[in-house]
Amino acid sequence: MAEARCRTQWDRTAALLALLANVHRKKGASPVRPEQLNPYRRAERRTPGMRITTENLHLLKDAFVSNKERTPR
């Protein structure tokens, strides 16, 4: 229960820090996400996704393009 409270407090603190950092960031700089500032969330970062190549591009086409519109491979 104590750890959950710390996580909740860090979530709130990280959101406020990210807000301040994004308000004062330079033009063209990438925005800061709260997960980057939260020590509890750093360990929970997502694993990188699958790299899109010409060999696996058909997977995206199958998922997002209807069969009527798609040309045969």
C-alpha positions, 0 to 999 in steps of 0.5 A: 500500500505504501508503494502504491502511494509512492507510485501515485505521488510520482505519477502526479509529480512527473506529470507536473514536471513534464508540463513545466518542461514542455511549456518552456521547451524550445521550438522544434525540441521533442516533448517530454513525457511524464514516463521519462521523469518518473523513476518507477515508470522507467523500468516499465518502458515498452520494448521496441516494436517490430522494424518495418521492412519490405519483407514484412510490409505486407502485414500492415497492408493485410491489417489496414487495406481491404482486399478490394483495394489491394493489388496482388503481390 
